[in-house]
Amino acid sequence: MHTAPLSTSSDASAEAARALRVGDDVLHPQPDQLTEAERRQLASLALLRLAAIEDGLLSADDPPPSDGVISEAAADAIDRWLDQAIQVPEPDEAASRRFHAAHPARYAQGERVQARHILFAVTPGVDVQALRQRAEQVLVAVRAAPETFADTARTVSNCPSGELGGALGDERGWLKATDCAPEFARELFGQDEAQAHIGVLPRLVHSRFGLHVVEVQAREAGVQPAFEQVQDAVAQSLRQQAFATALKQACAVLAGRHGVAGADLDAATSPLLQ
């Protein structure tokens, strides 16, 4: 007689246990619908919001995040908290020279690739988990049979380039970093020689447009500038690296204090910069 209510209660408890939460705040009831980066970002923002409240920078009455959105007051308070809590040392010239020598390709000028992609667009209402599973299936299939890439792009890609077999770039088929969204360009350009992949990339590329299966067909390295020409850019890279490390450490401390379920903050080098 009581089987149905008990089962319903058990299901509700299981669903609550699977939720993405920080402290007592549920950030998303079904985190498996989100990417790992999205889960880390939501959790990190929620933790930083709690830190701002603890330090008196934000009212305790501030509403908790809703659908991943925090209040404008919380966003301002987090910025102020980061300014106070995250100290980034200024890189010296010796460190900058070492970094430049270790990563010459990162500052190449004129680097370009011939590439094509298959886009799985993330649109309002789409089942992200199902979309990701479909994208992963296609990735496995075209890695096993690269000769099918163009036909697959024509069949399943959500990008107009699908009609061209997924081809990107100018009329000669060349693509530069400035032609792409920054998060897409980071996966294709500025790679050290050992990481400069030719062929179908081994993982999905995430961008503001969705999930991409990408094949790099050719590369031109571009010109390697002297250190003095890119010194400011190198220093900025080191500042960003130091900030990311400090931010990860701060979020780890906050996670230990408040508790996080449904997200692994240790899995990324920067929880907010992915």
Buried (B, 14 or more C-beta within 10 A) or exposed (E): EEEEEEEEEEEEEEEEEBBBBBBEBBBBEEBEBBBBBBBBBBBBBBBBBBBBBBEEBBEEEBEBBEEBEBBEBBBEBBEEBBEEBBEBEEBEEEBBEEBBEEBBBBBBEEBBBBBBBBBBEBEEEEEBBEBBEBBBEBBEBBBEEEEEBBEBBBEBBBBEBBEBBBBBBEEEBBBBBEEBEEBBBBBBBBBEEEEBBEEBBEEBBBBEBBBBBBBBBEBEEBEBBEBEEBBEEBBEBBBEBBBBBBBBEBBBEBBEEBEBBBBEBEEBEBBBBB
